[in-house]
Amino acid sequence: MYSIHQLLYFLFIMIKLFITDIDGVWTDGGMYYTEEGDEYKKFNTADSAGILFLKILKIKTAVISGENSQAVAKRTEKLKIDEVYLGVSNKVRIASKLLKKYKLKWHEIAYIGDDINDILLLRKAGLSACPSSAEDYIKREVDWVLTKKGGEGVFREFVQKYLKENNRLEFVINQYLENQQK
C-alpha cells in the first residue's frame, strides 16, 4: 500500500532525470583484474533497455560513480548516456550541478544506488531505489527496494517500475515497436 506522499508523487510529479550508480547496480560489484592489471566488469545488457525507454520519453540519464573505470566509460559511451561522471567522491555536488544545468528540482530526479556513498543522494532524490542485494541500512533509505540484485538488470527494473506505476510502460513499448516498423 502506498502512502499519501507516494500517491501524490505518482499523480503529480514527473521524473525528468534518472541518475544511477554503476558498481553494485549495473554490475554485481565485483572487480576483475588480469595479471597485467587490466580491469574488467560484467554488465547486464538488460539495463540498456532502461536507457532506451528513457530516451523514447526524452528523459535525461546520468551516471555518477565513485570508480573511475575505462570499462564504465566505454559502456556509457556506447549507450549514449547524457551525463557521465566517474571518480566522484561527492555525488550530491554533481547532482546539484545537473539540477542547475537542466533547471530541475530535487523531486524531479530519480536515483538508484546501493552503498554508503549513495545515502545522501538517495535521501535528496524525488524517487529512490536500490537493488535487493544492498545492505539493510540502504534499504531503509529508499522508496523502492527492487527485486533484482546488482548486475541482474536492476536499472531496467527501476525504469520499468516507474513507467508501469505511471501508466507509461505500454506507451513506451508501442513507441519502440512503431519506430522499428519505419
C-alpha positions in Angstrom: 0.0 0.0 0.0 1.3 3.5 -0.9 1.5 6.4 1.5 -0.3 9.7 0.6 3.1 11.2 -0.2 3.8 8.4 -2.7 0.4 8.6 -4.3 0.7 12.4 -4.8 4.2 11.7 -6.3 2.8 9.3 -8.8 -0.1 11.6 -9.7 1.7 15.0 -10.0 5.4 14.6 -10.3 7.2 13.6 -13.5 10.8 12.5 -13.3 12.9 14.4 -15.7 16.4 12.9 -14.9 17.3 9.4 -13.9 20.7 9.1 -12.1 22.4 5.8 -11.5 25.4 4.5 -9.7 27.2 1.7 -11.6 29.1 -0.7 -9.3 26.6 -2.8 -7.4 23.8 -1.6 -9.6 24.7 -2.2 -13.3 27.4 -4.7 -12.1 27.4 -7.2 -9.3 30.1 -5.1 -7.6 32.9 -7.4 -8.5 36.1 -6.1 -10.0 38.1 -8.4 -12.2 41.8 -7.9 -12.9 44.2 -9.6 -15.3 47.7 -10.3 -14.2 48.8 -7.2 -16.1 46.4 -5.1 -14.0 43.7 -4.6 -16.7 40.2 -4.2 -15.1 37.1 -6.0 -16.4 33.5 -5.5 -15.4 30.4 -7.6 -16.4 27.4 -5.5 -17.3 23.9 -6.9 -17.8 22.6 -5.9 -21.2 19.0 -5.7 -19.9 19.9 -2.4 -18.3 20.4 -0.9 -21.8 16.6 -1.2 -22.4 16.1 1.1 -19.4 18.2 3.7 -21.2 16.3 3.1 -24.4 12.9 3.5 -22.7 14.0 6.8 -21.1 15.3 8.1 -24.5 11.9 7.4 -26.1 10.4 9.6 -23.4 13.2 12.2 -23.7 14.1 11.7 -20.1 17.8 12.5 -19.4 20.1 10.0 -17.8 23.2 10.4 -15.8 25.8 8.1 -14.3 27.6 9.2 -11.1 30.1 6.7 -10.0 32.8 6.7 -7.3 35.0 4.5 -9.5 37.0 5.9 -12.4 36.8 3.0 -14.8 37.5 2.7 -18.6 35.0 -0.1 -18.8 32.3 2.2 -17.4 33.4 5.0 -19.7 33.1 2.6 -22.8 29.7 1.2 -21.7 28.2 4.6 -21.1 29.6 6.0 -24.3 28.1 3.0 -26.3 24.7 3.7 -24.7 24.9 7.5 -25.3 24.1 8.3 -21.7 23.6 12.1 -21.4 25.9 12.8 -18.5 28.7 10.6 -17.1 30.8 11.5 -14.0 33.4 9.0 -12.9 35.7 9.1 -9.8 33.2 11.2 -7.9 33.6 11.4 -4.1 30.6 13.8 -3.6 27.6 12.6 -5.6 25.3 15.3 -4.2 27.5 18.0 -5.5 27.5 16.6 -9.0 23.7 16.0 -8.9 23.3 19.7 -7.8 25.2 20.8 -10.9 22.9 18.7 -13.1 19.9 20.2 -11.4 21.1 23.7 -12.3 22.1 22.7 -15.8 18.7 21.2 -16.6 16.7 23.7 -14.4 15.3 20.9 -12.3 14.2 20.4 -8.7 15.2 17.5 -6.4 11.7 16.0 -6.7 12.2 15.7 -10.5 15.1 13.3 -10.2 15.2 9.5 -9.6 18.3 7.9 -8.2 19.4 4.3 -7.8 22.3 3.4 -5.6 23.5 0.5 -3.4 26.0 1.6 -0.9 27.0 4.1 1.8 28.4 6.7 -0.6 24.9 6.8 -2.1 22.9 7.6 1.0 22.9 11.4 0.8 21.8 11.4 -2.8 19.2 8.7 -2.1 17.7 11.0 0.6 17.5 14.0 -1.7 16.1 12.4 -4.8 12.4 12.6 -5.5 12.3 8.9 -6.2 15.0 6.5 -4.9 15.7 2.8 -5.2 18.2 0.1 -4.5 18.9 -3.4 -5.6 17.8 -6.3 -3.4 21.5 -7.0 -2.8 22.0 -3.7 -1.0 22.6 -3.6 2.7 19.7 -3.2 5.1 20.8 0.3 6.1 20.5 1.3 2.4 17.1 -0.4 2.0 15.8 1.7 4.9 16.7 4.9 2.9 14.9 4.2 -0.4 11.4 4.4 -1.7 11.7 1.1 -3.6 13.8 -2.0 -2.8 13.8 -3.7 -6.2 13.6 -7.5 -6.7 16.8 -7.9 -8.7 20.3 -7.8 -7.4 23.0 -5.5 -8.8 24.3 -6.8 -12.1 21.0 -8.6 -12.9 19.2 -5.8 -14.8 18.1 -3.8 -11.7 18.4 -0.4 -13.5 15.9 -1.7 -16.2 13.6 -2.9 -13.4 13.7 0.6 -11.8 12.8 2.3 -15.0 10.1 -0.2 -15.9 8.6 0.0 -12.4 8.5 3.8 -12.7 6.9 3.6 -16.1 4.4 1.0 -15.0 3.4 3.0 -11.9 2.8 6.0 -14.1 0.8 4.0 -16.8 3.5 4.7 -19.4 5.2 1.4 -20.0 2.8 0.2 -22.7 3.1 3.6 -24.4 6.9 3.2 -24.5 6.8 -0.3 -25.8 4.4 0.7 -28.5 6.6 3.7 -29.5 9.5 1.4 -29.7 7.6 -1.0 -31.9 6.3 1.8 -34.2 9.9 3.1 -34.6 11.1 -0.4 -35.6 8.5 -0.6 -38.4 9.5 2.6 -40.1 
